[in-house]
Amino acid sequence: MPFHLDNIQLKSFIAVAETGSFSQAGDIVGRSQSAVSIQIKKLEQGLHYELFDRTSKEIRLTEKGEVFLGYARKIIELQWEAFSKINEPEVRGTIRLGAPDDFASHYLSEILANFSKYHPQVKLNIKCDLTLNLLNEYEAGDLDLVLVKRDAETIKGGTVVWREPLVWVCSEKHKPKEPIQLILPPSPCVYRSRALAALERLRKPCEIVYTSPCIDGRISAVKAGLGITVLPLSFVQNGLVPAHASLRLPHLHDSEIALLKSKKLSEAGKTLADYIPRCLEKNMHY
């Protein structure tokens, strides 16, 4: 190879590309902002090209940077695949996994597809539902593993495998009014309860004008200007904006996803229980 390439350089580069911030990238890879800058500079010197356009206020990839980002992600993915093949046992059996529908559709599909590719003798039975319903099935012994939306006040335990800000959002066409018009999932959703409790603490008058278990349905209603909702930050897409400051909405605790494991977990279940957090960490950090 014409230059030395190490993991910290790749991870730093991907983190800066995905966050648009050297300081946030430093938090992700566990390095200072200046250390991340040094890693990027070494990488650019080795490639003989600048990967980021530093002429504007925003940190943006150059054309060469966009090309290299795809290769960087592939290299990290191949490293994970090699590690899995060498270190994970050849397991077989059936795993019953529960997960919130929105989190599963947003993050888990590719993770579970890759797990099945690496472990073809394992059968996955996936149940998507609201967190409290999943907890009931887990406690009844009907699920081996569950990913749940953890709430400091009501749902505790498990190992946190994902965390990000929970934010109020609306569409640009939404006009603030009182009572606050809310678009929420049905009970017993953790995010619904958290939003209503936060508004009640501030004695903010509100009414639920649209209820749907489907996140795509709720987002469509928000885009149409029917009201506001709460979403994990990474779910915010084009057409959605932070809710109006004039509403003075309460701060919400971060969205947390925790993994709970049955005490009688099979070898296949243990393998998946190790694999999911590793992949989620990879997606968050790199």
N, C-alpha and C positions, 0 to 999 in steps of 0.2 A: 504494500500500500504506500502511496506517496506521502501520507501523513498519519500521525497517530490519532486514533479516535477512541475516546473512553466514554463510559456510561454517563458520568456526571455532565460531560459536555452535551451529550444527546438530550438528557433529561432537562438540563437548563435551557437548551434551545427550544425544546417542545413546550416547556412551561411558559417561556416568554412569548412564544408564538400564540399560545392559547389564551393567556391572560392579558397580553398587551402591556405587561408591567414587569420591570426587573425586580421590584421589591416584592410583589406577589409571587413571582417565580422563585425568589429566594426563600419565602415561607414554605413553598411547596417542596423544594429539593433540600431544604435544611441548610441553606448557605446564606451568607449576607448578600445584600444587593451588589456590593463591589465585587464579591467573589463570583457571582453569576456573570457580571460584566466581563470579568477576566476570562471565564470559561468560553463565553461567546466570542471574545476577541481571538482566543487561541483557535477556536473552530474556524473562524473566518480566515485567519492567517493560513491555516492548513489547507483550506479549500481555495484560497486566493480570490475569494469573492466576498462582498458584503452581503449578509443575510437579512439585515434589517435596514430600513430607510430611516435614518436619524435626522432628516431635514425638517420633518414636521413635528408637531406637538405629540401626535399619536405614534406609538411604536408599530410600524407595519413591516410585513415581510417584503423583501424585494422579489423580483421575478425568480431569481436563483434560489432565494429563500423558500418560496412556495414549492419549488421542485424538490429541494432537499428535505422539506418537512415530511413529504410522503415517504421518502427513504428512511428517515429517522424513525418514524413510527413503525415501519416494517422491521427495522433492526431490533427495536425493543420487543416487538411481538415475537420475532423469531427466538430471541433470548428466553422469553417466557415459555415458548413451546418446547425448546430444548430442555429447559429446567424441568418442565412437567414430564416429559418423556423419560428422563433419567431418574428423577426423584420420586415420582408418584407411582404407587403400585398398580399392577393390573388388577382392577377390581371389577366386581359384577354384582348385580342386585337391583332393587328398586328403591328409589328415593322419593318420598312425598314432601314436596317443597311448597310453602305458601308465601305469597308476596302481594303487596298492594298493587292494584292494576296499573296505576299511573307509573310507579317506579319500575315495575316489570317491563312495561312496554318501552319506557324511555332508556333503560340501562341493561336489562337482563337478557334480552333476546340473543345478542351476539355472544355474551358470556356463556350462556347455557348451550348454544350451538357449538361453540368451541369445546366445551367440556364433553359433550357427546362425541365429538370427533376424536378427542384424545382417549375417551373411555367408552368404546362402542358396546361393551357388555353391560353398561349401566342404563337402566330404564328410568326416565324422569317423569313423574306425575306432578304437574304444576297446578296449583289452585290460586287464583287471583281473587281477592276480596278486600273488604275494608279491614283495617288492622284489628279492631276489636272482635270481629267475626273470626279472623284467622287465629287470634289468641284463644278463643273458645275451643276451636278444633284442635289446636296444639295441646292445650291442657287436657283435652279428652283423649289424647293419644292418637289422633287421626292424622297428624303431620309430624314428620321427622325433623324438619328445619323450617323456620319461619323468619322472614324479614318483616319487621314491623316499624311503623312510625312511632318512635319513642317520644314520650312527653314527660317532662320532669315532674309534672303534678299528678299524672294518672298512670303512666306506663313506664315501668322501670325494669332493669335487668337486661341481660344480653350484652353483646359486644357491639359497640358502635362501629359500623363499617362505612358510613357515609354521613357527611354533614355539609350543609350549605344554608345561606340565609333564606328565610321565608319572608316574602314581600307582598305588599298590597299592589295590585295592578288594575288598570282600566284601559280603555281605548282612547285615542285622541278625540273622538267625537263625544265621549261621555261628558255630561254636564253635571257637576256636583249638585246634590240636593239633599234635603233632610225630610224624612229619615234617610240614612245612607242605604242605597239599594245594593243588596248583596247577591252574588251568584256563588253557590256553595254546593259541595257534595251532600248527600243525605246523611242522616245519623246512622251509625255511630262513628263518623269520621273524626279523626284526631285534629286535622287542620280546621274543620268546621268548628269544633268545640273550642279550639284555641282562639280562633278569630272572634267568636261570639263572647267568650270570657274576657278577652282583652277590651272589647268595646264596652262591655258591661261595667268593667272596672272604672272606665272613664265616663260612664253614663252617657255614652254616645247613642242617640236613637238610631235604630236600624230596622230594616225589614228584608226578609229573604224573598226575592222576586223570581228566582230561577234556581231549581234544584235538579241536579243530574249526577248519576254515578260515573258518567263518562267524562274524562278530562277534556276530550276534544269538543264535546258538546258545550261544556262550560266555557272553554276558550272562545268558541264561536259566538256564544252569547255576549261575552265581554267585548269582543271585537265589534259586535253590532251596536254597542253602546248601551246595553240594558242595565249594566251595573258594574261593580268591582268585585274582585275575588282575591284569594291568597294563593300564591304559587311558590314553589322552590325557585330560586333565582335562575337556574339553568333551564327551566321550563318556559321562561319568558321569551316570546318569539316576536317576529316582525308584526306590527299592528298593535302591540301592547306597550304601555308606558307606565312608569310609576304613578300611583294614584295621586291626585292633586294635593299639594301641600296644604291648601286651604282647608282640607278636611281634618287635618291634624290627627291622623290615624295613629293608633298606638304601635309602638315597636313590638315585633313578634320575635320570640326565641327562634334560634336556628332550627331548620328541619333536620332531624336525625333519623337515620335508618339503623336499626340494631338487628343483629342475628341471634336467634335463640336456637339451641340445639338440644335434642332429646338426650336424656341420660343413657338411653339404650341405642345410641346411634351406631349403625353398621359401619364397616370399613369404607364402603362406598359413600355413605353419608359424611363420614369424617373427611374424606377426600374432597367432596364438594364444599363442605364447610370451610376448608382451608383455601379452596380455589376461588370462591366468590369474593372474599375480602381482598385477596391478592389482585384480582382483576379490577375491582372497584378502585383500589388504591392506585393502580396503574392508570386508570382513566382519569382520576382526579389529579394525580401528581405529574403525569407526563404529557 
